[in-house]
Amino acid sequence: MQNHVSDNSVNGAQLSRRSLLGAVGTGVLVVGLPFAFPVEAAAATRGGDLYFVKTRNTTSGRAEVHSATAASGYGKAGVHRATYIDAAEADNGFYELVGSDLYFIKTRNTTSGRIEIHSATAASGYTTGGHRTTYLDVAEGDNGHYQLVGSDLYFIKTKNTTSGRIELHSATAASGYQTAGVHRATYIDAAEGGNGFYQMVGSDLYFIKTKNTTSGRIEVHSTTAASGYQKGGIHKVTLLKAGEGDNGFYQMVGSDLYFIKTKNTTSGRVEVHSVTAASGYRSAGSHHATFIKAEEAANGWFQVPSQLESYRAWALNRRNWNGRTATGRPGIEADGSAGARAADLGVAWAQWMGHPSGFTARDLRTVSRPGWLPVPGNLGKARPGDVITRVGGKQHLVVVLAAPAKGVVKVLQQGPGSPSVASYPTSTTGVLWRLG
């Protein structure tokens, strides 16, 4: 398949909501966010909106994107869009939201004979996107799980592994998906392949065990990139009964566990439940019935993108650039003064997470930033979502996007250029601020 951008004829048609809505309220179309955050966005929980990628029984004959907003307790709709992707592709791969953009990782019936990555951007109303062919053979299509981490593709191989272990393989965006980034056998036995859900959280692998657990509960296990995937990061028994294992989708949102219950719900609706890492997975974070009927359970994919990934996508969306940097480049001006400065990304992120703070790029750890705690150490101690001021001893601020890996930390920054993703060595100095 050629690498190109396709312009299709759906024209972003907004769909009727009557097939999804019951007696619950309606919503409005949202593509990205205007800069002035709605009150709801600031009050959102650590998990973002619930997205339903409807691939079967669609009224448009296309894959469709629907969402239920976290701000409304999942009772109101955010997006209803038909994409350019034909509904006939329903069984041909994996669908994933990265921020608000839709990605279709095609693992079957590809024209190239390779695993392919197709996207539909929120900015285009899901009518256009990118198309890439990877180095991975389509014969691997049914041998595991595929997931995008940032813009890199990860293949979590759970079947037919040569090592007898769960394996990790990746294809880097920087190489046009033609070069591998990771090839690792983990410590997890391949016999666990069908016992739950696998997910990359940054560069670490999480295994949400829903079947054949020794505890009779859903369990959360992880293995760290820092150990070469040879050691566990966490091993936790959750409050969720293993009997719920086949009743929906499980995923990590940051370090919290989310259970999107699509079957056997008491409400007759798709439900969103979470258990918090802070409680050792023994206390619930949220319990919400959505506006989406439970009968939609078999009609597609359900996902709650993380707040950080959603923020990243929002910040990199040119439609949200409302100011100018000191060099005249377009960027985000969050505080309404002095143009689009480096600190505006920290101010915007703090607003997004519901803990507003007047971050400046020169902040020392002696400054009081309510809700945000200074953490000792250089960028090697950073965690996703941290705000770093005085980066490299200079008047600069970045927002951390991923845990340190291979000696670098990925961050979001602006100034003197427009918002962009960059990497800094873990030895870089700075003042780390963590949401308390």
Secondary structure as UniProt FT lines:
FT   STRAND          5..7
FT   TURN            11..12
FT   TURN            18..20
FT   HELIX           39..42
FT   STRAND          50..54
FT   STRAND          62..68
FT   HELIX           70..72
FT   TURN            73..74
FT   STRAND          77..86
FT   HELIX           87..89
FT   TURN            90..91
FT   STRAND          93..98
FT   TURN            99..100
FT   STRAND          101..106
FT   STRAND          114..120
FT   HELIX           122..124
FT   TURN            125..126
FT   STRAND          128..137
FT   HELIX           138..140
FT   TURN            141..142
FT   STRAND          144..149
FT   TURN            150..151
FT   STRAND          152..157
FT   STRAND          165..171
FT   HELIX           173..175
FT   TURN            176..177
FT   STRAND          180..189
FT   HELIX           190..192
FT   TURN            193..194
FT   STRAND          196..201
FT   TURN            202..203
FT   STRAND          204..209
FT   STRAND          217..223
FT   HELIX           225..227
FT   TURN            228..229
FT   STRAND          232..241
FT   HELIX           242..244
FT   TURN            245..246
FT   STRAND          248..253
FT   TURN            254..255
FT   STRAND          256..261
FT   STRAND          269..275
FT   HELIX           277..279
FT   TURN            280..281
FT   STRAND          284..293
FT   HELIX           294..299
FT   STRAND          300..303
FT   HELIX           307..316
FT   HELIX           318..320
FT   STRAND          323..324
FT   TURN            326..327
FT   STRAND          330..331
FT   HELIX           343..352
FT   TURN            353..354
FT   TURN            361..362
FT   TURN            365..366
FT   TURN            370..371
FT   STRAND          372..375
FT   HELIX           379..381
FT   TURN            384..385
FT   STRAND          387..389
FT   HELIX           391..393
FT   STRAND          397..400
FT   TURN            406..407
FT   STRAND          408..413
FT   STRAND          420..425
FT   TURN            426..427
FT   STRAND          431..435
//
